């Protein structure tokens, strides 16, 4: 591997993948999808070059203009490398697959942008290990995951040791797979109100899920208790414990009350 692929300026906060086994794993996950590919943060092409062998159209967005120019010259015609900031760049308006080794310090911002965007069907993302675990709901969901659950499914696809990156970060990475649901659990027109309800529940006062939900929704205690029973949620449950299907069922209860 050349020196330019493992070292160089690090202003963008990027940790480049260098371990072949990890690269192959990510590429295999993307290969199981179909359609054009949008790559975020290609760097020197550790993922771009093997992905290009499949012949699928690839648009890669790289914030470092010099790296973008170099990679664009090194890849075939069906690969387009753009020097741009993914947080500002207009995303494709046709079905596509997202792949990326995300800068750890920008992971949440990029995830929020993606989860608010239309058109992409699948995402395979290399992120910080704890972020991957939280987004996949390991040990319970975060507010962002719960809010996104009716429209997306999250899965943890493996842990990446810090030594698989250059420069070596202070924490491990993880592979997070996100799939857009073909049949959303909540109507897209209700998303803003749904997000607001979940925010009230996750940030509201109260001890235990039952009390917090009752206060946030205004539903009778008996209705909240029955919702928890039907979802298999014990009395000790907290807002991080319900599944996406459970939150969608609660949302329907609030709609009936209106």
Secondary structure by P-SEA (a helix, b strand, c coil): ccccccccccccbbbbbccaaaaaaaaaaaaacccbbbbccccccaaaaaaaccccbbbbbbccaaaaaaaaaaccccbbbbbccccccccccccbbbbbbccccaaaaaaaaaaacccccbbbbbccaaaaaaaaccccccaaaaaacccbbbbbccccccccccccccbbbbbbbbbccccccccccaaaaaaaaaaaaaccccccaaaaaaaaccccaaaaaaaaaaaccccccccccccaaaaaaaaaaaaaac
